[in-house]
Amino acid sequence: MNKLSTGVIHRCVKPVGLAQDYAHYLTALVRSRLADGTRHEVSRAQCMVLLAVLCLVGSTSATAAQEVKTITSIDSLKLYAHSRIIDYKQTQCFYKLITAESSWRINAVNGSHYGLGQMKNTKYRELDGYRQIDWTIRYIKGRYGSMCNAYRYWQKNGWH
């Protein structure tokens, strides 16, 4: 569980946990088949499913789990940004701008610029992704008036 900057508790499903749940379920299935006294064999189809799932679980690497976690984090950040901006068109401009600036990496660094919005403030790099979004939106509204104005400026100049 993560606590967002708004104080809301956010739960993420970990893919490794889900794979573990499937493994426990399949193990229980095999044990029940062996322990019920009437059947001492697991069907061929059940064996194939078990084998397929175990191969999948066994081949899940830390890198794959990290990629899924990163995607989930990016989706959470995008949802949070949309909840702050509301207007769909403005949200899309914000998405494009952040994707171009940092690819949604909260720890992105480009010289003296940090985080999602590539801000120069050193305090900004210490913030979580949700607060970086808040700061970036506040900065863009103050300087450009809207997300789409900032994105158009970025397209023309390569920076905002």
C-alpha positions, 0 to 999 in steps of 0.5 A: 500500500502506498500513501498518495500526497493527497492522503489517500491509501493506494493499493497495487497488485503485485504480479509476483503475489498473483503468481504465488496465489495461482501456485498455491491454488494449483498445489491445493488442487493437486493435494486434494486430488491425491488426498480424497481417496477416490482419485490418485491421479491428476488429469492430463489437462490439469497437469498441462495447466499446472506445468504451464503456470509453473513455467510461467511463474518460474520464468518471471524474473525480477526485471519483468516484475520491475517492468510491471511495477513501473507500468503500474506506477506510471498508470497511477501517476497518469490517473493522478494527473488526470484527477488534478487537471480534469479536462481531457484535452489538457490532460493529454497535452500534459501527458505528452509533455511529461512523456517528452520531458522524462518518460514518466520517470520521477528520478529523471535527471538532465543536467540541473533539471529533475523529475517528471517535469524537469524542474530546476528546483532541488527540492523538487527532486526529493518529492514523490511522483504525485507531488512532482505532478502538483508542482509541475501543474502549478508551474505550468498554469502560472507560466503558460496558463494551460497544459496545451499552451505549455506543450505547444511552447515545448513543441516550438522550442524543445523546452518549457 
